[in-house]
Amino acid sequence: MSRSYLILILTILFPFFAASGRNINDMFIQKSAGNETLFFIFSQKLPVCKCTEIKSKPISYDYTYVSSTDSISMLITLPLKSASRDISISISTDDTTHIYNPELIYVHSKGKFLEYRLRVNMSFEQFNTMYSSSVPFTVDVSTNSPTSESNLKYCFSDRKKWENNKSRMMQIIDLIKLNTGKI
């Protein structure tokens, strides 16, 4: 086998091996104190689904798991074009939908948008279901304001991105289970 042929093969295969061995340590931090365990999963982006007629920026979201409550706080940064106090969020997997009335943390102006920071609390079991599902979860946002009403849907439209994210998140979920005696 010629040297140039070997280099070509390695060049083609390297991205595959690099992606398959991705380290999850850049996605979260874990802290423990006594019997308390905390996991903070860094911010990620979720684009508007292709099926949504309304154009919007992606949402960003992060998670905090606290062992004493065995629950997840999902913090969402939601860009909206109009003001609304009435916001509802539903998260759907292939077989379940959970509807939440998020807690408003703050709203501030950012360019042409109002940026809402919202908190959704869910059980660890609901969180686990989001990532163990066979299809990507969707986040539906419904707003109702005096000037407009919007229904936005956010999802992983790219199957490969979903599979990569799901794989990494399931590794973190397994770490939570190991640290809390669930496994």
Residue, then its C-alpha position, 0 to 999 in steps of 0.5 A: m500500500s502506497r504512503s499517499y493511499l494510506i494518508l488518504i484513508l486516514t484522512i477519510l476515517f479520522p473525523f469518524f473516529a474523532a466524533s465517535g470518541r467524543n468526550i462528554n466532559d465539555m458538556f457538564i460539571q458535577k459537584s458533590a457535597g455530603n449527600e447532595t449531588l448537582f449536575f449542570i449541563f451547559s447551554q445547547k441550541l434547538p432550532v425552529c422546526k422546519c414545519t413551523e411557519i413562523k420564523s424565529k431564532p433558535i432557543s438555547y437551554d441548559y439543565t440543572y439536576v439536584s439529587s435532593t429533589d431528584s428533579i431537573s430545572m430546564l432553563i430556556t432562553l426564548p427570543l420573541k418579537s412581541a411581549s407576552r405574559d402568557i407563555s406555555i411550553s410543552i415537551s413531546t417525545d414519541d409517546t408522551t407530552h408534558i405541558y408546563n407553565p414556565e416560571l419567568i426569570y427575566v425579560h430583556s431587549k436584545g435587538k429586534f427581540l425580547e429575550y425571555r429567560l424561563r424555568v421549567n421544572m420536571s422530574f428526572e424520569q421525564f428528563n430521561t424519557m426525553y433522551s431515551s425516546s426513539v425520536p427527537f423531542t420537540v419543544d412547543v411554545s405558545t404565547n398569547s399577547p394583546t398584539s399577537e399570538s404565536n405557536l413555535k415548535y423547536c426540534f432537532s431536524d437533523r437526525k445525525k445531530w439528534e443521535n449525537n446529542k442523544s448519545r452524549m446526554m444518555q452518558i450524562i444521564d447514566l452518570i447521574k443514575l450511578n451517582t444517585g443509586k438508580i443503577 
